[in-house]
């Protein structure tokens, strides 16, 4: 944990506590940075507490200024609705909102109660409870107003903490929620909620409200967690395939893997410690990373997709040939080799008179010059569809994989995919499945 309000632990030890975490619909999916709050909700549920997942249909219209240097772009209603529904679908994969247990999880949308307010009634009934001085004392506000982060703050963003604070009050009143959790950047917003509960409740016994935050996850090198070479790592397969999701965790450093396996899995302390020690004995086997990848991928995508991700990973490191490449599905091929898509070619480029050196240099720019292409081929370092070639090799339509791709390899680690121009294709964008 990062910060915790006094009395929070005692409250959790008393018995079932209702606690909530909010998710703003800035996209129709969530990335792996959201896994931490999701896992916290799951832990709460498994420990006998009652979790509430809040989707910010109202706050999403404003945008949270916490940790941001610039104001977010406002979303239109159609986009916001799409995003809200997308996030509800994701959260439903991890928590059973149809459960009838006493501590059954609850899914809510703050737009359902915020929409009932007029501007005047919100200002009168809620706004008067919190002073401007109190709101301006929050770090997220001070940094923006001082110019440390961005160029000031609009009134719209300034009201965000007040609306989030009211969410806590509403859930406290309606569901008995006593604890709000979030990332460390949310401390100011959360404590505004606890303060609002104390000021809006007249009965002394109904003023208890608590806050707890966890650190924002970073990589060992200080870079932002949750991004790969292709951008955010998402929790939905349409944005990040299970294979790429699995590979993100497999590729983590030893230091990060040791930290992440404690945060993102439900393994016991003893099992984790044993695994770390075993890994240190043979780090080249990457047992720690593989276990981490397996556990998180299974949690997010299920066993079937985990098995397929492992199958595709094993294929990448196998000694596959043209026949094996041509036997896979297009989805399989593009998932594995999509990041290597490099240049378009035409059927004319595959004609017998096409010079190989010219194709690899002038036409596709795989090599910066004809001289470099000749040198690479002469060194036996160039492969077509995993087969080493010589200068007299003639590339033709017979080399096309799935009728549209040619895989060019250079050295041990460089791969380039040439795509037949007749196929609709945008640079660095995966082709759509036929």
Order of alpha helices (4+ residues) and beta strands (2+ residues): beta-alpha-beta-alpha-beta-alpha-beta-alpha-alpha-alpha-alpha-alpha-alpha-beta-alpha-beta-beta-beta-alpha-alpha-alpha-alpha-alpha-alpha-alpha-beta-alpha-beta-beta-beta-beta
